Amino acid sequence: MENCPDCGELLGDAVELCIYCRYGFKCRRVISNDEYMKQRNQQLEHQ
């Protein structure tokens, strides 16, 4: 378990995006709505 560096929420080890504040662990920043939707659409296309 680890805490989100932006909001402090306790999250699982494999989490890539905080569900509370949208902090992206790969890019190390909060991502915008547009970035989130783009990533989400790409994930859905690959399923």
HELIX and SHEET records of a PDB file:
HELIX    1   1 ASN A   33  GLU A   45  1                                  13    
SHEET    1   A 2 GLU A   2  ASN A   3  0                                        
SHEET    2   A 2 LEU A  10  LEU A  11 -1                                        
SHEET    1   B 2 TYR A  23  GLY A  24  0                                        
SHEET    2   B 2 ARG A  29  VAL A  30 -1                                        
END                                                                             
